[in-house]
Amino acid sequence: IMTAHSDLDSAVSAYHRGAFEYLPKPFDIKDAVDQVKRACRVSKETQQPADSSAKIETEIIGEAPAMQEVYRAIGRMARSNVTVLINGESGTGKELVAKALHNHSLRKDEAFIALNMAAIPRDLLESELFGHEKGAFTGAQSRRKGRFEQAHRGTLFLDEIGDMPAELQTRLLRVLADGQFYPVGSHEPVSVDVRIIAATHQDLEKLVHEGKFREDLFHRLNVIRIQIPALRERAEDIPLLMEYFLQQSAEEMGMVSKRLKPDAIEALAAFSWPGNVRQLENASRWITVMAAGQDIHVQDLPEEIRRETSNQIAVSDSKWQSELGHWVHNALRSNKKDILSGALPEFERVLINEALEYTAGKKQEAALLLGWGRNTLTRKMKELNFSASASKENGEEVG
């Protein structure tokens, strides 16, 4: 399958319907030819039949190239029970990917159970994972199933696996090896059929090297690895994500969704997003509640975004001033005359175009931003031969 419009639905659907490979554009033509040759060599008998009853739902949003690899990995593993290790910074959506792997697997009708290792006190983790018998410890007034039993025949998602205590790493390794464990306080083994998906924001290889994570457990978990890109590595997805979250926030609060204007989109795309998609979602809620109008400009964004953006603008200002100085220097060396009269109209043209676009063609507002009166702006536009089509493109108000 070759496509210019790739997302999770199309990737998984392609593999469900027996696609040999999934190539989002742009792709290398030699690679495409090689893939076709490989497909021709594969026996049709080895291909999986299409699952026409599979319900494909969109869980993950993103069109950036870095996300295409994630979609392809999910699609390839749709019919597999293989253990998966998901790597990614905090807030990148590792649990969403784990849920997508489960929802598109043969276990999709069974339970998806999640446990965050960093969120449970160490002395409770063993009981949370493996359960306990009545009277196993003070307060254990009845038998309780742990997450492994709850996930029987389904998927167990172990988030922040790098925070798992050493003694539990040993127990987890045994479960992965033979599918059995002993609940706390029990002498009878419990057998389970569970697919393990683990995730971490840490470098597990480094933890292994430091003796903080078992090497044999690492290799058990690291069968297939999926790397989730940070939001800053897929900035082209930010407007799409923000519009989605703004719509979600508005629906939750019974409000009309806000509209992002070009300057706000530019600022959002330039922000570093250390908290990744989770931070973006929180920003959308802040905007929905705190922004006064429906149209969102840069001044309506959270303060930390405006502060970082203003610093970038200061750097950008010095850059264009330096480039202008370089242009003037070259013009003087080329013995050009009357430099200002040639450069000034073009400078004014850019200013007017940008001001009209920013104000959606409202000449009164554009003139105010430029420091002119409306009549001065109208005269300048006539002097610079602004065409009627250009005015319409900018949404120029009539009269």
C-alpha positions as CSV (number, residue, x, y, z in Angstrom):
1,I,0.0,0.0,0.0
2,M,1.4,3.4,-1.0
3,T,-0.4,6.4,0.4
4,A,0.0,10.2,0.8
5,H,-2.6,10.3,3.7
6,S,-1.3,8.0,6.4
7,D,-2.8,7.5,9.8
8,L,-3.3,4.7,12.3
9,D,-6.6,3.6,10.8
10,S,-5.2,3.2,7.3
11,A,-2.0,1.5,8.5
12,V,-3.8,-1.1,10.7
13,S,-6.6,-1.6,8.1
14,A,-4.0,-2.2,5.4
15,Y,-2.3,-5.0,7.4
16,H,-5.6,-6.5,8.4
17,R,-6.5,-6.8,4.7
18,G,-3.3,-8.6,3.9
19,A,-1.0,-5.8,2.8
20,F,2.6,-7.0,2.6
21,E,4.1,-3.5,3.3
22,Y,2.8,0.0,4.0
23,L,4.7,2.9,2.4
24,P,3.7,6.5,3.3
25,K,4.8,9.1,0.8
26,P,7.4,10.3,0.2
27,F,9.3,7.1,-0.2
28,D,12.4,5.9,-2.0
29,I,11.4,4.4,-5.4
30,K,14.2,1.8,-5.1
31,D,12.8,0.7,-1.7
32,A,9.4,0.4,-3.2
33,V,10.7,-1.8,-6.0
34,D,12.6,-4.0,-3.5
35,Q,9.4,-4.3,-1.4
36,V,7.4,-5.4,-4.4
37,K,10.1,-8.0,-5.3
38,R,10.0,-9.3,-1.8
39,A,6.3,-9.6,-1.8
40,C,6.3,-11.6,-5.0
41,R,8.7,-14.1,-3.4
42,V,6.4,-14.6,-0.4
43,S,3.9,-17.5,-0.8
44,K,0.2,-16.5,-0.7
45,E,-0.4,-19.3,1.7
46,T,1.5,-17.5,4.4
47,Q,-0.7,-14.4,4.2
48,Q,-3.3,-13.8,6.9
49,P,-6.9,-13.6,5.7
50,A,-8.7,-10.2,6.0
51,D,-10.7,-9.7,9.1
52,S,-13.8,-7.9,7.8
53,S,-15.4,-7.7,11.2
54,A,-12.5,-5.8,12.8
55,K,-13.6,-2.4,14.1
56,I,-10.9,0.2,13.5
57,E,-10.9,3.2,15.8
58,T,-8.6,6.2,15.9
59,E,-6.8,6.5,19.2
60,I,-3.7,8.4,18.1
61,I,-3.5,11.7,16.2
62,G,-0.6,12.6,14.0
63,E,0.5,12.8,10.4
64,A,4.2,13.5,10.9
65,P,6.8,11.0,9.4
66,A,7.9,10.0,12.9
67,M,4.4,8.8,13.7
68,Q,4.2,6.7,10.5
69,E,6.7,4.3,11.9
70,V,4.5,4.0,15.0
71,Y,1.4,3.2,12.9
72,R,3.4,0.7,10.8
73,A,4.6,-1.1,14.0
74,I,1.1,-1.3,15.4
75,G,-0.2,-2.6,12.1
76,R,2.5,-5.3,11.8
77,M,1.8,-6.5,15.4
78,A,-2.0,-6.5,15.0
79,R,-2.2,-10.3,15.1
80,S,0.8,-11.0,17.3
81,N,1.0,-11.8,21.0
82,V,4.7,-10.7,21.2
83,T,6.0,-8.7,24.1
84,V,6.5,-5.0,23.3
85,L,8.6,-2.4,25.0
86,I,7.5,1.2,24.4
87,N,10.1,4.0,24.9
88,G,9.2,7.7,25.0
89,E,9.4,10.8,27.1
90,S,6.7,11.5,29.8
91,G,3.5,12.7,28.2
92,T,4.1,11.3,24.7
93,G,1.2,9.0,24.8
94,K,2.8,5.6,25.6
95,E,-0.4,4.2,27.1
96,L,-2.4,5.3,24.0
97,V,0.0,3.2,21.9
98,A,-0.3,0.3,24.3
99,K,-4.1,0.5,24.1
100,A,-3.9,0.6,20.3
101,L,-1.8,-2.5,20.2
102,H,-4.4,-4.2,22.4
103,N,-7.4,-3.0,20.5
104,H,-6.0,-4.2,17.2
105,S,-4.8,-7.5,18.5
106,L,-6.5,-10.9,18.8
107,R,-7.1,-10.1,22.5
108,K,-9.1,-7.0,21.8
109,D,-12.3,-8.5,23.4
110,E,-10.5,-9.3,26.7
111,A,-9.3,-7.0,29.5
112,F,-6.6,-4.3,29.1
113,I,-5.2,-3.7,32.6
114,A,-2.7,-0.9,33.3
115,L,-0.3,-0.4,36.2
116,N,2.1,2.5,36.7
117,M,5.1,1.3,38.7
118,A,6.0,4.8,39.7
119,A,2.5,5.5,41.1
120,I,2.2,2.6,43.6
121,P,4.1,2.5,46.9
122,R,6.9,-0.2,46.8
123,D,5.4,-2.2,49.7
124,L,2.1,-2.5,47.8
125,L,3.4,-3.3,44.4
126,E,3.7,-7.1,45.0
127,S,0.1,-7.4,46.1
128,E,-1.0,-5.1,43.2
129,L,0.7,-7.3,40.6
130,F,0.1,-10.8,42.0
131,G,-2.8,-10.4,44.4
132,H,-3.0,-11.8,47.9
133,E,-4.8,-14.4,50.1
134,K,-7.0,-13.6,53.0
135,G,-4.9,-13.0,56.1
136,A,-1.6,-12.6,54.1
137,F,-0.9,-9.4,55.9
138,T,-2.6,-6.9,58.2
139,G,-5.7,-5.6,56.5
140,A,-6.0,-8.5,54.0
141,Q,-9.5,-9.4,55.0
142,S,-10.3,-11.2,51.8
143,R,-8.7,-12.8,48.8
144,R,-7.8,-10.2,46.1
145,K,-6.9,-10.8,42.5
146,G,-3.8,-9.0,41.3
147,R,-3.3,-7.3,37.9
148,F,-2.0,-10.5,36.3
149,E,-5.1,-12.4,37.1
150,Q,-7.3,-9.5,36.1
151,A,-5.6,-9.4,32.7
152,H,-5.9,-13.2,32.1
153,R,-6.3,-13.8,28.3
154,G,-5.9,-10.0,27.8
155,T,-3.1,-7.5,28.0
156,L,-1.2,-6.2,31.0
157,F,0.4,-2.8,30.5
158,L,3.3,-2.1,32.9
159,D,4.1,1.6,32.7
160,E,7.4,3.0,34.0
161,I,8.9,-0.5,34.2
162,G,12.3,1.1,34.9
163,D,10.9,2.0,38.4
164,M,10.2,-1.7,39.3
165,P,12.0,-2.8,42.5
166,A,14.7,-5.4,42.0
167,E,12.9,-8.2,44.0
168,L,9.8,-7.7,41.8
169,Q,11.9,-7.8,38.6
170,T,12.9,-11.4,39.6
171,R,9.2,-12.4,40.1
172,L,8.2,-10.8,36.8
173,L,10.9,-12.7,35.0
174,R,9.6,-16.0,36.3
175,V,6.0,-15.1,35.2
176,L,7.3,-14.3,31.7
177,A,9.2,-17.6,31.6
178,D,6.5,-20.0,32.6
179,G,3.2,-18.1,33.0
180,Q,2.9,-18.9,36.7
181,F,3.1,-17.0,40.0
182,Y,2.2,-17.3,43.7
183,P,-0.1,-14.7,45.2
184,V,1.1,-13.1,48.4
185,G,0.4,-15.6,51.2
186,S,-0.4,-18.5,48.9
187,H,1.4,-21.9,48.3
188,E,-0.6,-22.7,45.2
189,P,0.6,-21.4,41.8
190,V,-1.7,-19.4,39.5
191,S,-1.4,-19.9,35.8
192,V,-2.2,-17.0,33.5
193,D,-2.2,-16.2,29.8
194,V,-1.2,-12.6,29.5
195,R,0.4,-10.4,26.9
196,I,2.9,-8.0,28.4
197,I,3.4,-4.4,27.1
198,A,5.9,-2.4,29.1
199,A,6.8,1.3,28.8
200,T,9.4,3.6,30.2
201,H,10.8,7.1,29.7
202,Q,14.2,5.9,31.0
203,D,17.2,4.3,29.2
204,L,16.9,0.7,30.3
205,E,20.2,-0.2,28.7
206,K,21.8,2.4,31.0
207,L,20.0,1.0,34.0
208,V,21.2,-2.5,33.1
209,H,24.8,-1.2,32.9
210,E,24.4,0.5,36.3
211,G,23.0,-2.8,37.8
212,K,19.6,-1.2,38.5
213,F,17.7,-3.4,36.0
214,R,18.0,-7.1,35.4
215,E,19.7,-7.8,32.0
216,D,17.7,-11.0,31.5
217,L,14.4,-9.2,32.2
218,F,15.4,-6.5,29.8
219,H,15.9,-9.0,27.0
220,R,12.6,-10.7,27.8
221,L,10.8,-7.3,27.5
222,N,12.8,-6.0,24.6
223,V,11.4,-8.3,21.9
224,I,9.9,-5.5,19.9
225,R,10.6,-1.9,20.7
226,I,8.5,1.1,19.7
227,Q,10.0,4.6,20.0
228,I,7.4,7.3,20.5
229,P,8.6,10.7,19.2
230,A,8.6,13.8,21.5
231,L,6.1,16.4,20.4
232,R,8.9,18.8,19.4
233,E,10.0,16.1,16.9
234,R,6.6,16.3,15.2
235,A,5.8,20.0,15.3
236,E,3.6,19.7,12.2
237,D,1.1,17.7,14.2
238,I,0.7,20.4,16.9
239,P,-2.1,22.4,15.1
240,L,-4.0,19.2,14.5
241,L,-3.6,18.0,18.1
242,M,-4.5,21.4,19.5
243,E,-7.7,21.7,17.4
244,Y,-8.7,18.3,18.5
245,F,-8.1,19.0,22.2
246,L,-9.9,22.4,21.9
247,Q,-12.9,20.7,20.5
248,Q,-12.8,18.0,23.3
249,S,-12.4,20.7,26.0
250,A,-15.3,22.7,24.6
251,E,-17.6,19.7,24.5
252,E,-16.7,18.7,28.1
253,M,-17.5,22.2,29.3
254,G,-20.5,22.9,27.1
255,M,-18.8,25.7,25.3
256,V,-18.1,26.7,21.6
257,S,-14.6,25.6,20.5
258,K,-12.0,28.3,20.2
259,R,-10.4,29.1,16.8
260,L,-6.6,29.2,16.4
261,K,-5.3,32.2,14.4
262,P,-2.0,32.0,12.4
263,D,0.2,33.8,14.9
264,A,-1.0,31.4,17.7
265,I,-0.4,28.4,15.6
266,E,3.1,29.6,14.8
267,A,3.8,30.2,18.5
268,L,2.5,26.7,19.5
269,A,4.6,25.0,16.8
270,A,7.7,26.9,18.0
271,F,7.2,26.0,21.7
272,S,9.5,23.2,23.1
273,W,6.7,21.3,24.9
274,P,8.8,19.6,27.6
275,G,5.6,17.9,28.8
276,N,4.7,16.7,25.3
277,V,1.1,15.9,24.3
278,R,-0.1,15.9,27.9
279,Q,1.1,19.5,28.3
280,L,-0.6,20.4,25.0
281,E,-3.8,19.0,26.2
282,N,-3.6,20.9,29.5
283,A,-2.9,24.1,27.5
284,S,-6.0,23.5,25.4
285,R,-8.1,23.4,28.6
286,W,-6.4,26.6,29.9
287,I,-7.2,28.3,26.6
288,T,-10.8,27.1,26.6
289,V,-11.4,28.5,30.1
290,M,-9.2,31.6,30.2
291,A,-9.2,33.1,26.7
292,A,-11.8,35.8,26.4
293,G,-12.7,35.6,22.7
294,Q,-13.3,32.9,20.2
295,D,-10.3,33.7,18.0
296,I,-7.0,32.8,19.7
297,H,-4.0,34.9,19.0
298,V,-0.5,34.6,20.6
299,Q,-1.5,37.0,23.4
300,D,-4.3,34.5,24.4
301,L,-1.8,31.6,25.0
302,P,-0.5,30.5,28.4
303,E,2.2,32.7,29.9
304,E,5.0,30.1,29.6
305,I,4.3,29.7,25.8
306,R,4.2,33.5,25.3
307,R,7.5,34.0,27.2
308,E,9.4,31.4,25.2
309,T,7.9,32.7,22.0
310,S,8.9,36.3,22.8
311,N,12.5,35.2,23.4
312,Q,12.5,33.4,20.0
313,I,11.1,36.5,18.4
314,A,13.9,38.6,19.9
315,V,16.4,36.2,18.3
316,S,14.5,36.3,15.1
317,D,14.5,40.1,15.1
318,S,18.2,40.3,15.5
319,K,18.6,37.8,12.7
320,W,16.5,39.7,10.1
321,Q,18.2,43.0,11.1
322,S,21.6,41.3,10.5
323,E,20.5,40.0,7.2
324,L,19.2,43.4,6.2
325,G,22.6,44.9,7.1
326,H,24.3,42.2,5.0
327,W,22.0,43.1,2.0
328,V,22.7,46.8,2.3
329,H,26.5,46.1,2.5
330,N,26.4,44.0,-0.7
331,A,24.3,46.7,-2.4
332,L,26.8,49.4,-1.5
333,R,29.7,47.2,-2.7
334,S,27.8,46.7,-6.0
335,N,27.6,50.5,-6.4
336,K,23.8,50.6,-6.3
337,K,22.3,54.0,-6.0
338,D,19.1,55.2,-4.3
339,I,18.9,52.0,-2.2
340,L,16.1,53.3,0.1
341,S,13.6,54.2,-2.6
342,G,13.9,50.7,-4.0
343,A,13.8,48.8,-0.7
344,L,11.2,50.9,1.2
345,P,8.1,50.0,-1.0
346,E,8.9,46.3,-0.7
347,F,9.3,46.7,3.0
348,E,5.9,48.5,3.3
349,R,4.3,45.9,1.0
350,V,5.3,43.0,3.4
351,L,4.1,45.0,6.4
352,I,0.7,45.7,4.9
353,N,0.2,42.2,3.6
354,E,1.0,40.7,7.1
355,A,-1.2,43.2,8.9
356,L,-4.1,42.6,6.7
357,E,-3.7,38.8,7.0
358,Y,-3.5,39.1,10.8
359,T,-6.6,41.2,11.0
360,A,-8.6,39.1,8.5
361,G,-8.6,42.1,6.1
362,K,-10.0,44.7,8.5
363,K,-8.2,47.9,7.3
364,Q,-9.0,50.0,10.3
365,E,-7.4,47.4,12.7
366,A,-4.4,46.8,10.3
367,A,-3.8,50.6,10.0
368,L,-3.8,50.9,13.8
369,L,-1.2,48.0,14.1
370,L,1.0,49.7,11.6
371,G,0.8,53.1,13.3
372,W,-1.1,54.7,10.4
373,G,-4.6,56.1,9.9
374,R,-7.0,54.2,7.7
375,N,-6.6,56.8,4.9
376,T,-2.9,56.5,5.0
377,L,-3.2,52.7,4.6
378,T,-5.6,53.1,1.7
379,R,-3.2,55.5,0.0
380,K,-0.2,53.3,0.5
381,M,-2.2,50.3,-1.0
382,K,-3.0,52.4,-4.1
383,E,0.6,53.5,-4.4
384,L,1.9,49.9,-4.1
385,N,-0.7,48.7,-6.7
386,F,-2.5,46.2,-4.4
387,S,-4.7,44.3,-6.8
388,A,-8.4,43.6,-6.2
389,S,-7.7,39.9,-6.1
390,A,-5.0,40.4,-3.4
391,S,-7.5,42.4,-1.4
392,K,-10.1,39.7,-1.6
393,E,-7.5,37.1,-0.7
394,N,-6.9,39.1,2.5
395,G,-10.6,39.4,3.1
396,E,-10.5,43.2,2.7
397,E,-13.6,44.9,4.0
398,V,-15.7,46.8,1.4
399,G,-15.8,50.6,1.6
